[in-house]
C-alpha cells in the first residue's frame, strides 16, 4: 500500500517535470524565433 503511494507521488512529480520541461522548451523556441526575426 505504502509502495503504491510512493509510485503515485513519483509519477505525479515526473509528469509535472515533463510538462515544466515542455513549457520551458516552448518558451526558448518562441524567444529564439522572436530574436532571430
Order of alpha helices (4+ residues) and beta strands (2+ residues): alpha
